[in-house]
């Protein structure tokens, strides 16, 4: 079986983005309680705690019981409920934590900086997308000590 560079560059990972879930909660909380209010802070932190504990359905049920007075609040709440409902399958944060997966963006951002920026953004370097993919595939083989996969990679000519 031949591997394409993209097969090595993008290893399988769980899609887990709690920061998006909380961004949506903050947007509604700011509208409902006011920007910077202690009540908004407590409300979002309770949602964060419940999501982290795997209680996505409980959060959705609680949100559905709210009855905002303004059209703007109703629209924001509907968007929040829709987001949580559509993404509930990816919001199993308790399970991700139990398995040792990170659920924040820090690890991804750090890996991006260490793997990509460290190699591709050195002085005077310019890369085509195809060339960058090839180089990153090799860099990931090196960093993950997977050189045995090198002979299975198919690298089409750049010319």
N, C-alpha and C positions, 0 to 999 in steps of 0.2 A: 504494500500500500504506500503510495506516494503522499507526502504531506506538502501542502502549500504553506508559504510563509504565514498566511493569516491563521492557519491552524495552530501555529506555535505562539503567535503574538497574542491571541485571545484565548487563554485557557478557560475551561468551564468554571463559572462562578454563580452563586445565587444572587439574584437581583434583590437587593435589600437597601432601600433608601429612606430611612426614617426621617432624615432632614426634610424631605419633601412633605411627608405626612405632617410634620410639625409646622412647616411654612404655611400650609393651608390652614391649620388650626390657629396660628398667630394672625393670619389675615382676618379671619372671622372675629377673633377675640379683640383685636384692635378696633374693629368696627363696633362691636357690641359694648365693650367696656371703656374704650378710649386708649389711645397710644400711650404706653408707659405706665398704665395703671396696675396697681398691685393685684386687683381682682383678675385682670387679664392674665397676669403672670401665674397666679394660682390655678386658674382654669386650664391653661395650656400645660402646666406641669402635671396636673391630674391626668390629663389625656396622655401625656408622655409616659407617665407611670403605668397607666392601664395598658397602653400599647406595648410597652416593654414586657409586661406580664402576660401578653398574648390575649388580651381581652378586647380584640378588635370589634367583635359583634356587640359586646356590651357598650362600647363607645358609640357605635352606630345607633343602637337602640336609644341611648341617652340623647344623642343629637336629634333623633326623630321626635322626641318628646318636647323639644324646644318650640316655642311659638313666637318668633321675632315679630315686632310691631311694624317695622318699615320694609318696604319692597327691597331696598338695598341689602338689609340684613337677611331677608328670606332668600334672596338670590345667592348671597355668600354662603349661607347655611346649606342650601341645596347643592352647591358646588362642593362643599366639604363632605357632605354625605355621599355624593356621587363618587368623589375621589376615593374615599375609604371603602365604599362598596365595591368599586371596580378593582381596587388593589388589595383587597383583604387577603387574597391568596399569597401575596408577596410580603405581607406584614406579620409574619409569624416570628416576631422578634424574640420571644421567649425560647422558641426552638433553635433559632440561629445562635443565641447566646449559649444555650445548653451544649450545642455542638462546637462551640469555640469560635464561631464566625464573628467577625467584627460587624457592627451595624452602623457605624458612623462613616463619614466620608474621609476622615483623616488618613486612614491607612491607604486608601486608594490614591489620594492626592500625594502622599509621601512616596508611594511606589512610582507614580507618574514622574515625579521630580527625580527620583534616584535612577530609574530605568531609562526614561526617555530624555529628559533635559540634560542629564549628566553626559550622555553620549552625543546627542544630536545638536545641542546648542553650544558647541565650543566655538571659539573664535574663528571666523572666516568660513565656517561650514555652511553649505547650501545643499539641500536634498530634494530630490523628486519624491513624490509619494511612494512610488515603487521601490526606489533605492532605500528610503527610510524603512519601509516594511521589511526589506531583506536584512538590513543591518539590525533592526530590532529583533527579528527572528533569531539571528545569530547571538545577539546579546542575551536574550532570554534562555537560549540553550546554555550559554556560559554561566549565567547567574543561577540557573536551576540545576546545574551539573547534569545536563541531558545530552551531552555530545553524541551519545549513541543514536539519537534521532537524526543527526546531520545527514547520514547517507540515505535516509528515507525522504528527505526534503527535495522537492522539485522547485528549482529556481529558474523560471523562464528567462530568456535573454532580455536584456534591457534595450537592445538595439532594434 
